[in-house]
Amino acid sequence: MERQNDPKRYDVIIVGGGPAGSACALTLRNAGLRVAVLDKHTFPRDKVCGDAIPGRAIKSLHSIDPGFTTALSLFTEKLPTKRTVCYFNGKVLNFSWSLEAYTATRMSFDNLLFTLVKEQTDFDVLESTEVNDITKTEQGFSVSIRNSRQRFECTMLIGADGANGLSAKKLTSTLMNRKHHVAAVRAYYTGIAALEDDCTEIYFDKKYLPGYFWVFPIKGGLANVGMGILSDDVVQKNMNVKKGFYDFIERSDILRRKFKDARPAGTLQGCGLPLGSRWVTMSGDHFLLTGDAACLIDPVSGDGIGNAVLSGKLAAEQVVRCFAARDFSAAYLKPYEQQLYKAVGAEMKKKATILKSLAKMPFLFDFAFTMGKNRVVKQFMK
């Protein structure tokens, strides 16, 4: 008979219920495994982000769950994104998107996915449950919870708790590298002039390359406005990113006009973005890392959600293979990393190398915009 303080046993524990964790859980819903999803927050919860929901995320979610189409059609907090306009040094690039994409606050979109997990699985979904420690056992891992005597044990642990979560810190030796990390700030605004609901805007400035400034429309007359700068530049140039946010607006004739009558609808908040421009450890004996915990943010677009959902799906598929083979070794789990690298990793590293070269020589960046109608250049910017 199980005593009150005996650990509860699961086949899989997913730490984090954001897009990566939710995608993993939804992919596992018919696998016949005992699964727990733990998140330190109570949903809906905010997440500092650009609020762009890219085509890769939507495509992966459709492949995970055909019923997602219905859920998405009933999701009223979204705005379809049809195109993106980029500005640099008086030049403009226009992109039209063929894949289904949206903008929506992370509070609402992440809650949509998390709710699907609660409704479509029989898993133990535990909110306000912060993981305090992760320790290795002979059979997998033991997980302890902050301010609780309850413990959980699992055969497979999926780290989906983000860049600052505990999973990557406890399970790998990966450290933050400023050359592959972005310091970003974001605020919501109302009253931005000439903002089109189906168009996202990106601005570049020689002073802040390879960083950029974004203006993304959100339903209800809001705009998600933010700026990201390579963390290495922040340190080397002694930058204040919040001051840089306002300086970027002042340096741009277009942004000054757009923000003339704009008003903030909240405070300017910061976050760190671990880029996929380096390939880190994301698997080992009895564990896999997904999403931001695996440093999968696109170094050019800044998209983290698309790769998060994809990684959650691939992680779940690898977990199913592990249980079928009864093999949870690092060697057997390695194909997960290989699949991810083939799908997105090689491309991200290539794009990061090109972007850094362009940033060191702004005239080449200017040339790229001049050649912007070239299909190859547009594909790179995507």
C-alpha positions in Angstrom: 0.0 0.0 0.0 1.4 3.4 -1.0 2.2 5.6 2.0 1.5 9.4 1.9 5.1 10.4 1.3 6.1 7.6 -1.0 6.9 8.8 -4.5 4.3 8.6 -7.2 5.6 6.6 -10.2 5.1 7.6 -13.8 6.5 6.4 -17.1 7.0 10.0 -18.3 7.2 13.3 -16.4 7.0 16.5 -18.6 8.4 19.5 -16.7 6.7 22.6 -18.2 3.3 23.0 -19.9 4.2 25.6 -22.6 4.1 24.9 -26.3 6.9 22.3 -26.1 5.5 20.4 -23.1 1.9 20.6 -24.4 2.9 19.3 -27.8 4.8 16.5 -26.2 1.8 15.6 -24.1 -0.7 15.7 -27.0 1.6 13.5 -29.1 1.7 10.9 -26.2 -2.0 10.9 -25.5 -2.6 7.5 -27.2 0.7 5.9 -26.2 -0.7 4.0 -23.2 1.9 5.6 -20.8 1.4 7.0 -17.4 2.3 10.7 -17.8 2.4 13.7 -15.5 2.7 17.3 -16.8 4.1 19.7 -14.1 4.1 23.5 -14.4 5.0 26.0 -11.8 2.3 28.5 -13.0 -1.5 28.4 -13.0 -2.8 28.9 -16.6 -3.5 31.2 -18.2 -0.2 32.8 -17.5 1.8 35.5 -19.3 5.1 34.8 -21.2 7.3 37.6 -22.4 7.5 36.9 -26.1 6.8 38.5 -29.5 3.4 36.7 -29.7 4.0 35.6 -33.3 2.6 32.0 -33.9 4.6 30.9 -36.9 3.6 28.5 -39.7 5.9 25.7 -38.4 4.1 25.6 -35.1 0.6 25.5 -36.7 1.7 22.8 -39.2 3.2 20.6 -36.4 0.1 21.0 -34.2 -2.2 20.0 -37.1 0.0 16.9 -37.6 -0.1 16.0 -33.9 -3.9 16.4 -33.6 -6.3 16.6 -36.5 -8.8 18.0 -34.1 -6.6 21.0 -33.5 -8.2 22.5 -36.6 -11.5 22.8 -34.8 -9.9 24.1 -31.6 -8.0 26.8 -33.6 -11.2 27.8 -35.5 -12.9 28.4 -32.1 -9.9 30.3 -30.8 -11.0 33.9 -31.1 -7.9 35.7 -29.7 -5.9 35.2 -32.9 -5.1 37.5 -35.9 -4.1 35.8 -39.2 -0.6 36.9 -40.4 -0.5 37.2 -44.2 2.8 39.2 -44.6 5.8 40.8 -43.0 7.5 44.0 -43.9 11.1 44.7 -43.1 12.8 48.1 -43.0 16.5 49.0 -43.1 18.3 52.2 -44.2 15.4 53.5 -46.3 14.8 50.2 -48.0 11.8 47.9 -47.6 11.3 44.1 -48.0 7.9 42.6 -48.3 7.2 38.9 -47.5 4.0 37.1 -48.2 3.4 33.9 -46.1 2.0 30.8 -47.6 1.8 28.8 -44.4 -1.0 29.4 -41.9 0.4 31.8 -39.2 -1.1 34.1 -36.5 -0.4 36.6 -33.8 -1.9 36.0 -30.3 -0.8 36.7 -26.8 1.2 33.9 -25.2 -1.2 34.0 -22.3 -4.1 33.0 -24.6 -2.3 30.7 -27.1 -0.4 28.7 -24.5 -3.6 28.4 -22.5 -5.3 27.0 -25.6 -2.7 24.2 -25.9 -2.6 23.5 -22.1 -6.4 23.2 -22.0 -6.3 20.7 -24.9 -3.9 18.6 -22.8 -6.3 18.7 -19.9 -9.3 17.9 -22.0 -7.9 15.3 -24.4 -5.6 13.2 -22.2 -6.1 11.3 -18.9 -2.7 12.5 -17.7 -2.0 14.0 -14.3 -1.8 17.7 -15.2 -0.5 19.7 -12.1 -0.4 23.5 -12.1 1.3 25.6 -9.4 3.7 22.7 -9.1 7.3 24.0 -9.1 10.0 21.4 -9.5 12.6 22.0 -6.8 15.1 19.3 -7.6 15.8 16.5 -10.1 17.9 13.6 -9.0 19.1 10.5 -10.9 17.8 7.1 -9.9 18.5 3.6 -11.1 15.2 3.6 -13.0 15.2 7.2 -14.2 14.7 10.3 -12.1 13.2 11.5 -8.9 11.5 14.9 -8.9 10.8 16.9 -5.7 8.4 19.8 -5.5 8.9 23.1 -3.8 7.0 23.6 -0.5 5.8 20.0 -0.6 6.8 16.6 0.7 5.4 15.0 -2.4 7.9 13.4 -4.8 7.5 11.9 -8.2 9.6 9.3 -10.0 9.7 8.6 -13.7 11.5 6.4 -16.3 11.7 9.3 -18.8 11.9 13.0 -18.0 11.1 15.6 -20.6 12.6 19.1 -19.8 10.2 21.7 -21.3 10.6 24.4 -18.7 12.3 27.0 -20.7 15.7 28.8 -20.8 15.7 29.5 -17.1 14.1 26.2 -16.0 15.7 23.6 -13.8 15.9 20.7 -16.3 18.8 21.9 -18.5 20.7 23.1 -15.4 20.4 19.7 -13.6 20.7 17.4 -16.6 23.4 19.0 -18.7 26.5 21.1 -18.2 25.3 23.7 -20.8 26.0 27.3 -19.7 24.6 30.5 -21.1 26.8 31.8 -23.9 26.4 35.5 -24.7 27.4 34.9 -28.3 24.4 32.7 -28.7 21.9 34.5 -26.6 19.7 37.6 -27.0 18.6 40.1 -24.5 15.1 41.3 -25.4 12.4 43.6 -24.1 8.7 43.8 -24.9 5.7 46.0 -24.2 2.1 46.3 -25.4 1.0 49.5 -27.0 -2.2 51.0 -28.3 -2.7 53.8 -30.8 0.2 52.9 -33.2 -0.5 54.6 -36.5 -0.9 52.7 -39.8 -0.8 49.2 -38.2 -2.4 46.5 -40.4 -3.9 43.5 -38.6 -2.5 40.9 -41.0 1.0 42.4 -41.3 4.0 42.1 -38.9 6.8 44.7 -39.0 10.5 44.3 -38.5 13.0 47.1 -38.3 16.8 47.1 -38.5 19.3 49.8 -37.5 23.1 49.8 -38.1 23.7 50.7 -34.5 22.0 47.6 -33.2 22.8 44.9 -35.8 22.3 42.0 -35.8 19.4 42.9 -33.4 16.1 44.2 -34.5 12.9 45.9 -33.4 9.4 44.5 -34.0 5.8 45.7 -34.1 3.3 42.9 -34.2 -0.5 43.6 -34.2 -2.6 41.8 -31.5 -6.3 41.5 -31.4 -8.2 44.3 -29.6 -6.2 47.2 -31.0 -3.0 46.2 -29.3 0.5 45.8 -30.6 3.3 43.7 -29.2 6.4 45.9 -29.6 9.9 44.7 -28.7 13.6 44.7 -29.4 16.3 42.1 -29.2 20.1 42.5 -29.0 22.8 39.9 -29.0 23.8 39.6 -25.3 27.5 39.7 -26.2 27.0 43.1 -27.8 25.1 44.3 -24.7 28.1 43.5 -22.5 30.8 44.6 -24.9 29.1 47.9 -25.8 27.8 48.5 -22.3 24.2 48.8 -23.6 21.0 49.3 -21.7 18.4 47.4 -23.7 15.5 49.3 -22.3 17.1 52.6 -23.2 17.9 51.1 -26.6 14.2 50.3 -27.1 13.3 54.0 -27.0 16.4 55.1 -28.8 15.5 52.8 -31.7 12.2 54.5 -32.1 13.8 57.9 -32.0 16.4 57.0 -34.6 13.7 55.8 -37.1 11.6 58.4 -39.0 9.0 55.7 -39.7 8.8 54.6 -36.0 8.7 58.1 -34.7 5.6 58.8 -36.9 3.9 55.5 -35.9 4.5 56.1 -32.2 3.5 59.8 -32.2 0.2 59.1 -30.5 0.9 55.6 -29.2 0.5 54.8 -25.5 2.0 51.9 -23.5 -0.6 49.4 -22.2 1.7 47.9 -19.6 5.4 48.0 -18.6 8.4 47.2 -20.6 9.5 43.7 -19.6 12.7 41.8 -20.4 13.6 38.2 -21.2 16.5 36.1 -22.4 16.4 34.1 -25.6 18.8 31.1 -26.1 19.6 30.9 -29.8 19.9 27.7 -31.9 23.1 29.1 -33.4 25.0 26.5 -31.4 24.0 22.9 -30.8 23.8 22.0 -27.2 23.3 18.7 -25.3 19.6 17.9 -25.3 19.5 14.2 -24.6 21.0 11.7 -22.2 20.2 8.6 -20.2 16.4 8.7 -19.5 15.9 12.4 -20.5 15.2 14.8 -23.4 15.2 18.6 -23.5 12.7 20.5 -25.7 12.0 24.1 -26.7 13.9 26.9 -25.1 15.4 24.4 -22.6 17.2 23.0 -25.6 18.2 26.4 -27.0 16.1 26.2 -30.2 15.2 29.8 -30.9 15.8 30.7 -34.6 18.7 33.3 -34.7 17.2 35.2 -37.6 13.4 35.2 -37.1 13.5 35.0 -33.3 10.9 32.3 -33.5 10.9 29.9 -30.6 7.4 28.5 -30.7 7.7 26.7 -34.0 10.8 24.7 -33.0 9.4 24.2 -29.5 6.3 22.5 -30.8 8.3 20.4 -33.3 10.8 19.4 -30.6 7.9 18.4 -28.3 6.4 16.2 -31.0 9.8 14.6 -31.9 10.6 14.0 -28.2 7.3 12.2 -27.7 7.8 10.0 -30.7 11.3 9.1 -29.4 9.8 8.3 -26.0 7.4 5.8 -27.6 10.3 4.1 -29.4 12.2 3.9 -26.1 9.4 2.2 -24.2 8.8 -0.2 -27.1 12.5 -1.2 -27.1 12.9 -0.8 -23.3 16.0 1.1 -24.0 16.4 4.6 -22.3 20.2 4.9 -22.8 21.8 8.1 -24.1 22.8 6.2 -27.3 19.3 5.1 -28.0 18.0 8.7 -27.4 20.5 10.3 -29.7 18.4 10.1 -32.8 16.1 12.7 -31.3 18.9 15.3 -31.5 19.8 14.0 -35.0 16.3 14.5 -36.2 16.1 18.0 -34.8 19.4 18.9 -36.3 18.3 17.7 -39.7 15.0 19.5 -39.4 16.1 22.8 -38.1 19.6 22.8 -36.5 21.8 22.9 -39.6 19.7 25.7 -41.1 19.9 27.8 -37.9 23.6 27.5 -37.6 24.1 28.5 -41.3 21.7 31.5 -40.9 23.4 32.7 -37.8 26.8 32.6 -39.5 25.6 34.7 -42.4 23.7 37.1 -40.2 26.8 37.8 -38.0 28.9 38.4 -41.1 26.3 40.9 -42.4 26.2 42.6 -39.1 29.9 43.2 -39.1 29.7 44.7 -42.6 26.5 46.8 -42.7 27.0 47.5 -46.4 26.4 43.8 -47.0 23.2 44.0 -45.0 22.2 47.0 -47.2 23.0 44.9 -50.3 20.9 42.1 -49.0 17.9 44.4 -48.8 18.7 45.7 -52.3 18.7 42.1 -53.5 15.6 41.4 -51.4 13.4 40.3 -54.3 15.8 37.4 -54.9 14.2 34.2 -53.8 17.3 32.9 -52.0 17.6 36.1 -49.9 13.9 36.0 -48.9 14.2 32.3 -48.0 17.2 33.2 -45.7 15.2 36.0 -44.0 12.3 33.6 -43.3 
